[in-house]
């Protein structure tokens, strides 16, 4: 008798090959990483982007780019599967995306932010999510240029979570909504 608590093997998980992943339908969600100091966080975000089949990563400002050693160490090969590009100026990128009619949300605590559990994805898609510097967060210039802000409610003494952790939480929720059908009809 098979123990239902036994870990599943890689074959049982049914993961896509790199070629199948390249051709697979992507979640209409893109991450914008602005001034991320830690290459380990960048690598972790590549791995998250692969895990949720995100459309694209935009690496901005001082954010390290592959093939940085620490990115490769934490990405575990995801730099080869995830589409990415580098942009020197995040504000300019956000303004270009907004000018083209995109929805750009910042993961940040503001007076007008919407809590992650209350946020509902709406068109236009793809949705762009900006995550910011580990110490300073998303810059005010980017917040001012974007559609809005999403906040993860916290109950402890620290004012923020690690950028890779908070982005992972947001990506999980936004991907859940985007993959459950039409964004505006997302079940609670």
Residue, then its C-alpha position, 0 to 999 in steps of 0.5 A: x500500500x502506498x503511503x499518501x504522505x510519501x514525497x512525489x518523485x520528479x516524474x510524478x510531478x510532471x514538470x515541463x521540459x525546458x522546450x515544453x516550458x518555452x512553448x507553454x502558455x504563460x501567466x499574464x503577469x510580469x515582475x519589475x525588479x527595481x534596485x534589488x541589492x541582493x543577487x540571491x533575491x534576484x535568483x529567488x525571483x527568477x525561480x518564482x517566475x519559473x514556478x508560476x510561468x510568468x511572462x517576463x522579468x524586467x530587471x532595473x537599476x542596480x539589480x544584478x543580471x545573469x550570469x551573476x554567480x549568486x543569481x545562478x546559485x539561487x535560480x537553479x536554472x530558471x535564468x535559462x527558462x524565464x524571459x528577462x530584460x534589463x532597463x537602466x531606468x525603472x521610472x522610464x519603463x513604468x511610464x512607457x508601459x503606462x503610456x501603452x495602456x498597461x496596468x502597473x501595480x507596486x508592492x508597497x505600503x502607501x496611504x492608498x494601497x489595496x490589501x493583497x487579499x482584497x485586490x482583484x486583477x482586472x484588464x488590461x493584461x498582462x499585469x505588471x508588479x513592481x518590487x523594490x529595494x530591500x531597504x528603501x522599497x519602491x521609490x516614490x517616483x515609480x509609485x507616482x507613475x504606476x496605476x496603484x499599490x498593493x500591500x501585504x498586511x503584517x502584524x509584527x514589529x517589522x515594517x516589511x518582509x524580504x522582497x523575494x518572500x513578499x513577491x512570492x506571496x503576491x505572485x501566488x495570489x495574483x497567479x491564482x486569480x489569473x489562472x482561475x478564469x477571467x480576472x474580474x470573475x475570480x472566486x474569493 
